[in-house]
Amino acid sequence: MSLKTIVEIGELLDFYGVLLTGRQREYMELYYNENLTLAEIAGHFGISRQAVHDTMGHAEEQLRAYEAKLQLFQKRMERMKLAEEILQRLPQEDRDWLGPMLTRITE
């Protein structure tokens, strides 16, 4: 799995993780946030590596489906890019006080 994919799934998990089942969310967090292997997760829960893989595959599909429909992550990235463009066009004295406000808007 590429680093880009790992980062992407991690971001989607932050946005939509609460919409997954408890077990799906737990496996995904252990894998993407705690860097456990599928075998380690399987051993911890006393199930097969394949069961973990299948559950995570379904969870990944769900995360991508949520993003395709809701586009919360994409919209946040667009807001962040726009805020950065605004900051770059402002004089330095305005950046100092507007920067924190723009950051809050994009969170």
N, C-alpha and C positions, 0 to 999 in steps of 0.2 A: 504494500500500500504506500502510495506516495505521501510525502510530507504535506503537500497541498490538500490531499484528501483528508488526512488526519486533522489538519487545522479546520477545514471546512466542516467536517462532522462535529468536531469539538464546538465550533461556533453554533451550529444548528442545535446541538444538545443544550447549550446555554439558553437558547431562545425557546425551544419546544420540548425540552426534556420532561417538563411537568405533564405533558400530554401522553407520555409513554406509560406503560404499566410499570409498577414498582420494580419488577424483576428486570424488564428491559432497561430501565433507567439505571439500575444498579450495575448491571453488566457493562453498559456503555460507559458509565463514569469510571468504573474500575479499569477498563481498557484504555479509554482516551485521556482521562485525567490522572489516574494513578499508575499508568504504564504497566499494568499487569498483562501477562500473556493469556491467551485463551485457555491454555492448560492450567495456569495458576487459578484462573477464575473457576474453571471446571472443578479443580481439586477442592477449592474453598467451599463450593456448594454441593460437592459429592455427585456431580453429573458428568456426562461425557463432554469432551471438547466440541464435538459436533453439535450437541444441544446448545451450547453457548454460542457457537458460530451461527446456527440457524436463528436463534433468538435475536442476536445482534443484527443479522441480515434483515430481518423483518423490521427491527427498530430503525435501521438506517433508511429503509424504504419509506417508513412512516415519516421520519424527519424530513426527507426530501419532498414528500407529498405535501406536508404542512407548509414548507417554504414555497413550493410551486403555487399553492393556493393563497397563502397569506402574504408572502414576500416581506416579512418583517425584517429579516436580516439584510436583504437587498436594499430596502428603503433606508435602513439605518446607515448602511455604507454610503448611500447617496447623500444623506444628510451630513455625514462626516466629511465627505469630499467637498460639498458645497461650503460648509463651515470653514474648511481649510482655505478654499479659494477666497472667501470673504476676508479672512484674516490676512492673507498675502497681499491683498489690495489696500488694506488700511495702513495709515501712517502708524509708526511704532507707538506713539502715545495713546492711540485708540486701541491698539492690540492689547495693551496691558490691562485695560478694564473690560473690553468686550470679549477677550479670549475666554475667561472663565465662564461667562454667560453662554457663549457658543458651545463650549464643552458640555455644559449642563443640558443644553437643548439636544445634543446628539447622543446622550446616554440613554 
